[in-house]
Amino acid sequence: MGRALRVGLPVLLLGAVGWYASYATTILVWELRKLVPWLIAPALVALLAGAPALLRLLTHRLGGRKTRFAATGGIVLGWLGAAVGLALGVCWLVYGEYLQDRGYVTTMRVVTDPVPELTARAPYLVGKAQAAPNLGDVTGEITDISYLPDSDRFGVLVERRGWLTGYEVGLVQEVPLGGNSRAQQRCRFDASTADARIGGWFTHNLARKISAERRWVRFSADDAYVYCQGETPVVVVPLKRQTGILVVTERPAGVALYDGQTGKVTITDDSTKVPGPSYPISLAARQREGTAAVGGFADWWFERSGWDASEDGANDGNESEFALRYRDGSGRSAYVTPLTPQGEASSVVAVSTVPTRHPGGRLAPLTVHRLSPTWSSPQAIVALIKSEYRDVCCWNDDQVFEVVPTGGSTWTATLGSEQSIRYRVEGRGQINGREATCLKNADGTLVRCAYAAPGSPEEQELQRREQQKQQEQAANGGTDPGDLTRYTDEQLADLNRRVAEEVNRRLKEQ
């Protein structure tokens, strides 16, 4: 029995190590590489502090005479070396962070060109709120909600209850800004064959399965999303790899596709067929954060350069990296973020864009569009909306949701509740000290403008309406629209029909 234990126990341990190796060693190497800048400081302290003692030992072995003065001097030099090593280590630690930020902005380009035209979408919080009511008899818990710009849908991952379980269902739903369409598709995971998930235990850990296919790559849980390929759910996990030794940064490394029916994991570098973002949103955010290092080290240290995401409370729950489609019909999309200068200023002075798809293993291009004129902060825009459109905002559960850039010098804010988007407000930046804003229905139909920008399509539409109104009044002999007694039977019937159509339309929006 003892012999069997002596032989069998090492075999079992080696088997366990081999089973865990691809996953555990990947984590170990990643974390150790992150610690390299922190390890340099104690290494310098040990080297410089031990140098005098080593020199004294060599002198003594070579026949040199050891004196009390020399011993005292060696101790002093040792402490001095330790202090110098500690100072150099701390300096490198700080300077290394600056070099790391510089490594993320190698592809940055600052331009004065207008932001490309972008398509407004339903706010992230609305997509999140409308997921639960559409899950039906699903008993699991929602763990991830992502916007898929290619299909203008929200993908929802639902985790099966229990420790040694995977996902239960994937939900892909349409949450339109206007209209009543609520197209949705649910695809179920096979509990027996596809029993892994992100953060799962033991063999039910999706990261372990990915490491078995490709070592030395990792991912952020927030980057993953789900889509339905027919009746089969597919979890898409954008991957990242590390580069550098003393200055360690991350780069994209393809995507992992997890089949919800077979449980098979496929790693691919060709993401053109993936109907959603393949570039990690966490990497796009890190590139945007690295803009703090666009200047010199002193500017970086004193926070005098670069930009921050606008975080004044107006976009709670989703303040940066808005996934938006381009309006040119090309099918392209980008992570878009309103930027404010570092410091106390809250006005939006630039907009950054990073493509949601990027081939190869290099960083995607980061483009910073400087705005002229600059915009007020999202919080100030919300206050302006509540002031100028107080008849529609904000009553009961209605509120102003995301204020997102939509191209050129324009922004779009959505109004309504989490279950029903009723209006949108579109602005064109600051003109003559005022925000040029217009209120539209959720589907984009113009309602009115607080101040229409000169020459804008909204101003032209309002002028057309005014001319049409004057022509109708002239045709009616100058009839006051409020005096119904002067309407003919045909005019009154037409008015009644139009009122009924408008009432029905508004009821459908509720």
C-alpha positions as CSV (number, residue, x, y, z in Angstrom):
1,M,0.0,0.0,0.0
2,G,2.8,2.4,0.9
3,R,4.7,1.6,-2.3
4,A,1.5,2.2,-4.3
5,L,1.1,5.6,-2.6
6,R,4.7,6.5,-3.2
7,V,4.4,5.8,-6.9
8,G,0.8,6.8,-7.5
9,L,0.8,10.1,-5.7
10,P,3.5,11.7,-7.8
11,V,1.8,10.5,-10.9
12,L,-1.5,12.0,-9.8
13,L,0.2,15.3,-8.9
14,L,2.0,15.4,-12.3
15,G,-1.4,14.7,-14.0
16,A,-3.1,17.5,-12.1
17,V,-0.2,19.9,-13.0
18,G,-0.5,18.9,-16.6
19,W,-4.3,19.4,-16.6
20,Y,-4.0,22.8,-15.0
21,A,-0.8,23.8,-16.8
22,S,-2.1,25.7,-19.8
23,Y,-4.5,27.7,-17.7
24,A,-2.5,28.2,-14.5
25,T,0.8,29.0,-16.2
26,T,-0.9,31.5,-18.5
27,I,-2.3,33.3,-15.4
28,L,1.1,33.0,-13.6
29,V,3.1,34.4,-16.5
30,W,0.6,37.3,-17.1
31,E,0.7,38.4,-13.5
32,L,4.4,38.0,-13.1
33,R,5.0,40.2,-16.2
34,K,2.7,42.8,-14.7
35,L,4.9,42.7,-11.5
36,V,8.2,43.3,-13.4
37,P,8.3,47.1,-12.7
38,W,7.6,46.4,-9.0
39,L,10.4,43.8,-8.8
40,I,13.0,46.2,-10.3
41,A,13.0,48.3,-7.1
42,P,14.0,45.5,-4.6
43,A,16.5,44.2,-7.2
44,L,18.2,47.6,-7.4
45,V,18.2,47.9,-3.6
46,A,19.8,44.4,-3.2
47,L,22.4,45.1,-5.9
48,L,23.5,48.5,-4.7
49,A,23.3,47.7,-1.0
50,G,25.3,44.5,-1.5
51,A,28.0,46.0,-3.8
52,P,30.2,47.4,-0.9
53,A,30.0,44.2,1.0
54,L,30.9,42.2,-2.1
55,L,33.8,44.5,-2.8
56,R,35.1,44.2,0.7
57,L,34.9,40.5,0.6
58,L,36.9,40.4,-2.7
59,T,39.5,42.7,-1.2
60,H,39.9,40.5,1.8
61,R,40.3,37.4,-0.3
62,L,42.9,39.0,-2.4
63,G,45.0,39.7,0.6
64,G,43.9,43.2,1.5
65,R,43.9,44.3,5.1
66,K,40.5,44.7,6.7
67,T,40.4,47.7,9.0
68,R,37.7,49.1,11.2
69,F,37.5,52.2,9.1
70,A,37.0,50.2,6.0
71,A,34.3,48.1,7.7
72,T,32.4,51.3,8.8
73,G,32.8,52.8,5.3
74,G,31.4,49.6,3.8
75,I,28.3,49.8,6.0
76,V,27.7,53.5,5.1
77,L,28.2,52.7,1.4
78,G,25.8,49.8,1.8
79,W,23.0,52.0,3.3
80,L,23.7,54.7,0.7
81,G,23.5,52.1,-2.1
82,A,20.1,50.8,-0.7
83,A,18.7,54.4,-0.6
84,V,19.9,55.1,-4.2
85,G,18.5,51.7,-5.4
86,L,15.2,52.4,-3.8
87,A,15.0,55.9,-5.3
88,L,15.9,54.6,-8.8
89,G,13.4,51.8,-8.4
90,V,10.6,54.2,-7.5
91,C,11.6,56.5,-10.3
92,W,11.5,53.6,-12.8
93,L,8.1,52.5,-11.5
94,V,6.6,55.9,-12.1
95,Y,8.4,56.4,-15.5
96,G,7.4,52.9,-16.5
97,E,3.7,53.8,-16.2
98,Y,4.3,56.8,-18.4
99,L,6.0,54.6,-21.0
100,Q,3.1,52.2,-20.8
101,D,0.6,54.9,-21.6
102,R,2.9,56.0,-24.5
103,G,2.8,52.4,-25.7
104,Y,-1.0,52.5,-26.0
105,V,-1.1,55.8,-28.0
106,T,1.3,54.8,-30.8
107,T,-1.6,54.6,-33.2
108,M,-3.3,57.9,-32.0
109,R,-4.0,60.6,-34.5
110,V,-5.4,64.0,-33.5
111,V,-7.4,65.7,-36.3
112,T,-9.7,68.7,-36.7
113,D,-11.9,66.8,-39.2
114,P,-15.6,66.5,-38.1
115,V,-16.7,63.3,-36.5
116,P,-18.1,60.9,-39.1
117,E,-21.9,60.6,-39.3
118,L,-23.1,58.0,-36.7
119,T,-26.4,56.4,-36.2
120,A,-28.3,56.9,-32.9
121,R,-29.3,53.7,-31.1
122,A,-31.4,52.8,-28.0
123,P,-29.5,53.6,-24.8
124,Y,-27.6,50.8,-23.1
125,L,-29.7,51.1,-19.9
126,V,-32.9,50.7,-21.9
127,G,-31.5,47.5,-23.6
128,K,-30.6,46.2,-20.2
129,A,-34.0,46.9,-18.6
130,Q,-35.9,45.4,-21.5
131,A,-33.9,42.1,-21.4
132,A,-35.5,40.6,-18.3
133,P,-39.2,40.9,-19.4
134,N,-38.4,39.1,-22.7
135,L,-36.7,36.0,-21.1
136,G,-40.0,34.2,-20.4
137,D,-39.5,31.1,-18.3
138,V,-35.7,31.3,-18.1
139,T,-34.6,30.8,-14.5
140,G,-31.0,31.9,-14.8
141,E,-29.3,35.2,-14.1
142,I,-28.3,37.8,-16.6
143,T,-24.5,38.2,-16.6
144,D,-23.7,40.2,-19.7
145,I,-25.5,42.7,-22.1
146,S,-23.7,44.0,-25.1
147,Y,-24.7,46.0,-28.2
148,L,-24.1,44.4,-31.6
149,P,-23.8,47.3,-34.0
150,D,-23.8,45.1,-37.1
151,S,-27.3,43.9,-36.6
152,D,-28.5,46.8,-34.3
153,R,-29.4,44.3,-31.6
154,F,-28.6,43.7,-27.9
155,G,-27.0,40.4,-27.0
156,V,-27.8,39.0,-23.5
157,L,-26.1,36.1,-21.8
158,V,-28.0,34.2,-19.1
159,E,-26.0,32.1,-16.7
160,R,-27.5,28.8,-15.5
161,R,-28.0,28.5,-11.7
162,G,-25.6,26.3,-9.8
163,W,-21.8,26.0,-9.3
164,L,-20.8,23.4,-11.9
165,T,-22.9,24.8,-14.7
166,G,-22.5,26.9,-17.8
167,Y,-24.9,29.3,-19.6
168,E,-28.6,28.7,-20.0
169,V,-29.7,30.8,-22.9
170,G,-28.7,33.6,-25.2
171,L,-31.1,36.4,-26.1
172,V,-30.7,38.7,-29.1
173,Q,-33.3,41.4,-29.1
174,E,-34.1,44.5,-31.1
175,V,-34.7,47.7,-29.1
176,P,-35.6,50.3,-31.7
177,L,-35.7,54.0,-31.0
178,G,-38.9,54.4,-32.9
179,G,-41.8,52.1,-33.7
180,N,-43.2,49.0,-31.9
181,S,-41.0,46.3,-33.3
182,R,-39.6,44.0,-30.7
183,A,-37.9,41.3,-32.7
184,Q,-36.1,38.8,-30.5
185,Q,-34.5,35.4,-30.7
186,R,-33.7,33.0,-28.0
187,C,-31.2,30.2,-28.4
188,R,-30.5,27.6,-25.6
189,F,-27.3,26.1,-24.5
190,D,-27.0,22.3,-24.3
191,A,-26.5,21.7,-20.6
192,S,-24.8,18.4,-21.1
193,T,-22.2,19.3,-23.7
194,A,-21.8,23.1,-23.4
195,D,-21.4,23.4,-19.7
196,A,-18.7,26.0,-19.4
197,R,-18.9,29.7,-18.7
198,I,-16.7,32.7,-17.9
199,G,-15.7,32.4,-14.2
200,G,-16.9,28.8,-14.0
201,W,-15.4,26.2,-11.7
202,F,-12.9,23.5,-12.7
203,T,-13.7,22.0,-16.1
204,H,-16.7,24.4,-16.4
205,N,-14.4,27.3,-16.8
206,L,-14.5,28.8,-20.3
207,A,-11.0,30.4,-19.8
208,R,-9.5,27.0,-19.2
209,K,-11.0,25.7,-22.4
210,I,-9.6,28.7,-24.3
211,S,-6.1,28.2,-22.8
212,A,-6.2,24.6,-23.9
213,E,-6.6,25.8,-27.5
214,R,-4.2,28.7,-27.3
215,R,-1.8,29.5,-24.5
216,W,-0.6,32.9,-23.2
217,V,-3.8,34.7,-24.2
218,R,-6.4,36.1,-21.8
219,F,-9.6,38.3,-22.0
220,S,-11.8,40.6,-20.1
221,A,-15.2,39.3,-19.2
222,D,-16.9,42.6,-20.3
223,D,-15.6,42.1,-23.8
224,A,-17.5,38.8,-24.4
225,Y,-21.0,38.7,-25.9
226,V,-23.4,36.2,-27.5
227,Y,-25.3,35.9,-30.8
228,C,-27.6,33.3,-32.2
229,Q,-26.5,31.3,-35.3
230,G,-29.9,29.8,-36.1
231,E,-30.8,27.9,-33.0
232,T,-27.2,27.6,-31.8
233,P,-25.9,30.2,-29.3
234,V,-22.3,31.3,-29.9
235,V,-20.2,33.1,-27.3
236,V,-17.7,35.5,-28.8
237,V,-14.6,36.2,-26.6
238,P,-12.1,38.8,-28.0
239,L,-8.6,37.8,-26.9
240,K,-5.6,39.8,-25.8
241,R,-1.9,39.0,-25.5
242,Q,1.0,40.7,-23.7
243,T,4.0,42.3,-25.3
244,G,7.2,43.9,-23.9
245,I,9.5,43.0,-20.9
246,L,10.2,46.1,-18.9
247,V,7.1,47.9,-20.3
248,V,4.3,45.4,-20.6
249,T,1.3,46.3,-22.8
250,E,-1.6,44.3,-24.3
251,R,-2.5,43.7,-27.9
252,P,-5.4,41.9,-29.7
253,A,-5.0,38.2,-30.3
254,G,-8.0,37.1,-32.4
255,V,-11.3,35.8,-31.0
256,A,-12.5,32.6,-29.3
257,L,-15.9,31.2,-30.5
258,Y,-17.7,28.9,-28.0
259,D,-20.4,26.7,-29.5
260,G,-23.4,26.5,-27.2
261,Q,-24.5,23.1,-28.6
262,T,-21.3,21.1,-28.9
263,G,-19.2,23.0,-26.3
264,K,-16.3,23.3,-28.8
265,V,-14.0,26.3,-28.7
266,T,-12.5,27.6,-31.9
267,I,-9.8,30.2,-32.0
268,T,-9.6,32.4,-35.2
269,D,-7.8,35.5,-36.3
270,D,-10.3,36.2,-39.0
271,S,-13.2,38.0,-37.4
272,T,-14.9,39.2,-40.5
273,K,-17.7,36.7,-40.1
274,V,-18.4,37.5,-36.5
275,P,-21.6,39.6,-36.3
276,G,-20.4,41.9,-33.6
277,P,-17.3,43.7,-32.2
278,S,-14.1,41.6,-32.4
279,Y,-11.7,44.3,-31.1
280,P,-11.7,44.2,-27.3
281,I,-13.6,47.2,-25.8
282,S,-11.4,47.0,-22.8
283,L,-8.4,47.6,-25.0
284,A,-10.1,50.5,-26.7
285,A,-10.7,52.0,-23.3
286,R,-7.1,51.5,-22.3
287,Q,-5.9,53.3,-25.5
288,R,-8.2,56.2,-24.7
289,E,-6.8,56.4,-21.2
290,G,-3.3,56.4,-22.6
291,T,-4.0,59.8,-24.3
292,A,-2.7,61.3,-21.0
293,A,0.8,60.7,-22.3
294,V,0.6,62.7,-25.5
295,G,2.9,65.2,-24.0
296,G,6.2,64.9,-22.1
297,F,6.7,63.2,-18.8
298,A,6.2,66.4,-16.8
299,D,2.8,67.0,-18.6
300,W,1.8,63.5,-17.8
301,W,2.9,63.7,-14.2
302,F,1.0,66.9,-13.5
303,E,-2.0,65.9,-15.7
304,R,-1.6,68.8,-18.1
305,S,-2.1,66.8,-21.3
306,G,-4.5,64.4,-22.8
307,W,-8.2,63.9,-22.2
308,D,-10.6,62.1,-19.9
309,A,-14.0,60.5,-20.6
310,S,-16.8,62.8,-19.7
311,E,-18.0,61.6,-16.3
312,D,-20.4,64.2,-14.9
313,G,-23.2,61.8,-14.1
314,A,-25.4,62.4,-17.2
315,N,-24.4,59.0,-18.7
316,D,-24.5,56.9,-15.6
317,G,-24.1,53.2,-16.5
318,N,-22.4,53.9,-19.8
319,E,-20.0,56.8,-19.9
320,S,-17.5,55.9,-22.6
321,E,-16.9,53.6,-25.6
322,F,-20.3,53.9,-27.1
323,A,-20.6,51.3,-29.9
324,L,-22.2,53.1,-32.8
325,R,-22.7,52.4,-36.5
326,Y,-21.5,54.7,-39.2
327,R,-24.4,56.3,-41.2
328,D,-22.7,55.8,-44.6
329,G,-24.1,52.3,-45.0
330,S,-20.7,50.7,-45.1
331,G,-21.6,48.4,-42.1
332,R,-18.6,49.7,-40.1
333,S,-18.9,50.8,-36.5
334,A,-16.7,52.3,-33.8
335,Y,-16.3,52.8,-30.1
336,V,-17.1,56.5,-29.6
337,T,-16.3,58.5,-26.5
338,P,-16.9,62.2,-25.7
339,L,-13.7,63.7,-24.1
340,T,-13.1,66.5,-21.7
341,P,-9.7,68.0,-20.9
342,Q,-7.9,66.8,-17.7
343,G,-8.7,68.9,-14.7
344,E,-11.9,70.5,-13.5
345,A,-13.3,71.4,-16.9
346,S,-16.3,69.5,-18.0
347,S,-17.0,70.8,-21.5
348,V,-16.6,68.2,-24.3
349,V,-13.7,69.3,-26.4
350,A,-13.0,66.2,-28.5
351,V,-14.5,62.8,-29.5
352,S,-12.4,59.7,-29.8
353,T,-13.2,56.8,-32.2
354,V,-11.7,53.3,-32.3
355,P,-13.0,50.7,-34.8
356,T,-14.9,47.7,-33.4
357,R,-13.1,45.5,-35.9
358,H,-9.4,45.5,-36.7
359,P,-7.5,42.7,-38.5
360,G,-4.1,41.5,-37.3
361,G,-2.5,41.6,-33.9
362,R,-1.7,45.3,-33.7
363,L,-3.5,48.1,-31.9
364,A,-6.4,49.6,-33.8
365,P,-6.1,53.3,-34.9
366,L,-7.3,55.7,-32.3
367,T,-8.6,59.0,-33.8
368,V,-9.3,62.0,-31.7
369,H,-11.5,64.6,-33.4
370,R,-11.1,68.1,-31.9
371,L,-14.4,70.0,-31.7
372,S,-14.8,73.6,-32.8
373,P,-16.8,75.0,-31.2
374,T,-16.7,72.8,-28.1
375,W,-19.8,71.4,-26.4
376,S,-21.2,72.0,-23.0
377,S,-20.9,69.0,-20.7
378,P,-23.6,66.2,-20.9
379,Q,-24.9,67.3,-17.5
380,A,-25.4,70.9,-18.8
381,I,-27.1,69.5,-21.9
382,V,-29.5,67.5,-19.8
383,A,-30.3,70.6,-17.8
384,L,-31.0,72.5,-21.0
385,I,-33.3,69.8,-22.3
386,K,-35.3,69.8,-19.1
387,S,-35.6,73.6,-19.3
388,E,-36.6,73.9,-23.0
389,Y,-38.8,70.8,-23.3
390,R,-40.3,70.7,-19.9
391,D,-43.7,69.6,-21.3
392,V,-42.2,66.3,-22.4
393,C,-39.3,65.8,-19.9
394,C,-39.3,64.6,-17.3
395,W,-42.4,63.2,-15.7
396,N,-43.0,60.0,-13.7
397,D,-40.2,57.6,-14.7
398,D,-39.1,59.5,-17.8
399,Q,-35.5,60.7,-17.9
400,V,-32.7,61.8,-20.2
401,F,-30.5,58.9,-21.2
402,E,-27.2,58.8,-23.0
403,V,-25.9,62.0,-24.6
404,V,-23.8,60.5,-27.5
405,P,-21.9,62.1,-30.4
406,T,-23.7,61.3,-33.8
407,G,-21.3,62.9,-36.2
408,G,-20.1,66.3,-37.4
409,S,-20.8,68.7,-34.6
410,T,-24.0,66.9,-33.5
411,W,-25.1,65.0,-30.4
412,T,-28.2,63.0,-29.6
413,A,-30.0,62.5,-26.3
414,T,-32.8,60.1,-25.8
415,L,-35.9,60.8,-23.6
416,G,-38.4,58.4,-22.1
417,S,-38.5,55.5,-19.7
418,E,-36.5,52.3,-19.6
419,Q,-39.5,50.5,-21.2
420,S,-40.3,53.1,-23.8
421,I,-38.2,55.6,-25.6
422,R,-40.5,58.5,-26.6
423,Y,-38.4,61.3,-27.9
424,R,-34.9,62.3,-28.9
425,V,-33.2,65.7,-28.7
426,E,-30.6,66.5,-31.3
427,G,-28.1,69.3,-30.8
428,R,-25.5,71.0,-33.0
429,G,-23.1,72.3,-30.5
430,Q,-22.8,75.9,-29.3
431,I,-23.9,78.6,-31.8
432,N,-23.7,82.2,-30.7
433,G,-23.6,81.0,-27.1
434,R,-26.7,78.9,-27.4
435,E,-27.3,75.2,-28.0
436,A,-29.1,74.6,-31.3
437,T,-31.5,71.8,-30.3
438,C,-34.6,70.2,-31.8
439,L,-37.1,67.8,-30.3
440,K,-38.0,64.8,-32.4
441,N,-40.1,61.7,-31.9
442,A,-38.2,58.5,-31.3
443,D,-38.4,57.6,-35.0
444,G,-36.8,60.9,-36.0
445,T,-39.9,62.9,-36.9
446,L,-39.3,66.5,-36.1
447,V,-41.7,68.0,-33.5
448,R,-40.2,71.4,-32.8
449,C,-36.9,73.3,-32.2
450,A,-35.9,75.4,-29.3
451,Y,-33.4,77.0,-31.6
452,A,-32.9,75.7,-35.1
453,A,-29.3,76.2,-36.4
454,P,-29.3,78.5,-39.4
455,G,-29.3,76.5,-42.6
456,S,-29.8,73.2,-40.8
457,P,-32.3,70.6,-42.2
458,E,-34.5,71.3,-39.2
459,E,-34.7,75.0,-40.0
460,Q,-35.6,74.2,-43.6
461,E,-38.3,71.7,-42.4
462,L,-39.8,74.3,-40.0
463,Q,-39.9,76.9,-42.8
464,R,-41.6,74.4,-45.1
465,R,-44.2,73.7,-42.5
466,E,-44.8,77.4,-41.9
467,Q,-45.2,77.9,-45.7
468,Q,-47.6,75.0,-45.9
469,K,-49.6,76.3,-43.0
470,Q,-49.9,79.7,-44.6
471,Q,-51.0,78.1,-47.9
472,E,-53.6,76.1,-46.2
473,Q,-55.0,79.1,-44.4
474,A,-55.0,81.0,-47.7
475,A,-56.9,78.2,-49.3
476,N,-59.4,78.2,-46.5
477,G,-59.9,81.9,-46.9
478,G,-57.9,82.8,-43.9
479,T,-59.9,80.6,-41.6
480,D,-58.7,80.6,-38.0
481,P,-57.7,77.0,-37.3
482,G,-59.2,77.4,-33.8
483,D,-62.7,78.4,-35.2
484,L,-64.2,75.1,-36.3
485,T,-67.6,76.6,-37.3
486,R,-66.1,78.1,-40.4
487,Y,-64.7,74.7,-41.7
488,T,-66.6,73.0,-44.5
489,D,-67.8,69.4,-44.0
490,E,-64.9,68.0,-46.0
491,Q,-62.3,70.1,-44.1
492,L,-63.8,69.0,-40.8
493,A,-63.8,65.4,-41.8
494,D,-60.2,65.6,-42.9
495,L,-59.2,67.3,-39.6
496,N,-61.0,64.5,-37.6
497,R,-59.2,61.9,-39.6
498,R,-55.8,63.4,-39.0
499,V,-56.5,63.8,-35.3
500,A,-57.5,60.1,-35.0
501,E,-54.4,59.0,-36.8
502,E,-52.2,61.1,-34.5
503,V,-53.9,59.7,-31.4
504,N,-53.5,56.1,-32.6
505,R,-49.9,56.7,-33.3
506,R,-49.2,58.0,-29.9
507,L,-51.1,55.2,-28.2
508,K,-48.9,52.7,-30.1
509,E,-45.8,54.3,-28.7
510,Q,-46.9,53.8,-25.1
